[in-house]
Amino acid sequence: MHYGPLLGDRTNKCFLFVRDMAREAGADPGTPNSHYMLPLPPFAGQWADPNYNIPGWSVLGPDDTPEPGDVVAQRLGYSDASGHVMIVGDHNTFIGTGDLPGKDPGTIEQIPYRDFLGPPMYRNDPTFSRGPLVYRRWVGP
């Protein structure tokens, strides 16, 4: 998958990856946004806002256990993005796209389940703003 021609090679694409994977599984998140009149799916910050309605998707509560295929998102203090969004994978992992050091932007990555979806360099930085992880599950239209 390469989204460079769509939004530019150095722009964030995690929300497009999640859209594509959800669609393949029959769980379309819709297109509430646009860019130059091109319809786009929910951005990472919208997935991460528990008060933002994504039709067909339910926000998991504190007593719910995330399962593979659920979506996880977090608001992060990036200057060029509203956060990061990934898919819950097997064996306590998250799967998505990112900009890992030494990798091409948009490379698919699998990271261990944790409380922070941002790049490792910001993990222990108390000045980098971050919200809680928000999980969503497809419940249908």
N, C-alpha and C positions, 0 to 999 in steps of 0.2 A: 504494500500500500504506500503510495506517495501522494501527499496532498500539497506539495509545493506549488504547482501551477494554480491551485485553488486559492490559497491564502498567502503564499510566499514561503520560501524555503525555511526561513528562520522564525516562523510563527508557531504558536502552540497548537497542537493538533489532538490532544488527549480526548477532547470531547467528540471529535470525529471518529476516532477509533472506537470509543464506547458506543456511539451511534451505530456504526457498522456491525459491531459484534451483537448488539441488541437486536438489530434488524434481522441478522442471520438466524437468530434464535426465535424470531417472531414477536419481538417485544419493541416495537418502534416508539422512540421517545418523542416523535413529532418534530416540528420545525418552528419554534416560537421566535427565532431571531433571523436577521438577514444581514448580508454583507454585499454591498453593491447590487442589491435586489436579488441576491442568491439566498434561498431559504437555508437556514442553518439550525442544527439541533440545540438543545440546552447547553449553555456554557458550563464550565466546571463550577463556577460560583453559584449558578442556579441549581445544579445537582446538590451542592453543599448547603443550600439554604433549606432547612426543614419546612419553612413556611411557603416555599415556592411550589406551586402545583405543576407536576408533570403528569398529564393524564395517563392512567394505566399503571402508574408507579406509586407504591405505598412507602412511606418513610418508616423504617423499623424503629421500634421503641427500645428502651434500655433493657428490657427483659427478653428481647428477640435475639436470636443467634444468627449472624450472617452466614449465608450458605454460598457455595460456588454458583456463580451466575448473577449474584446480587451486584449492585453498583455501589461503590464507595467513593465519596468525594470529601474534599477539605478546602475551606477558604484559606488561601495563603497570601502573604504580603508581597507578591511579585509586582514589579512595576508594569509588566506587560500582559498579565493574565489575572483572572479572578480566583484561581486556585488550581487544583489538580483533581482529576477524576479517573478511576480505574475500575476494573472488574475483580470481584472476589474469585480467586482461583482455588484449586485443590491444595491440600496439605499446608494450610495456613499461609497462603501467598496472595498477593495482588498482582494483576496483569494489566499492563497498559503501555502507553508510549511516553517517552521522556527524553531528556537530554543528558544522558549519562556521560561523564568525562570519557573521551576517546571513542565515542559512538556517534554515528550520524543522527542528527535531529529526527525525531519520529520513530526511532528504533523501538521495536516491541521489547519490553522488559518484564521480568518477573521478579518481584521483591518479596522479602519475608513480611508477613503480617506484622504491622506495627501501628503506632499511634500518630505517625507523621508521614505524609506522602511526598514531601518535598525532597529536593536534592540533599545528599548527605552533608554537604558543607553547611547547611542551615539547621541540621538536626538539633544540635545543642546550643544554638544561638538564641539567647533569651530576647534579643531585640527584634527577631524576625517574627512578625505576627502570623498567627495561625488559629484557626477555629477547630472545633471538634470534628471527628470523623462523622459523616452522615451516611447511613446506609439506606438504600432503596431496593425494593423487590417488585418485579413485574407481577401485577395482579390481574391484568387484562383490561380491555376497554370498558 
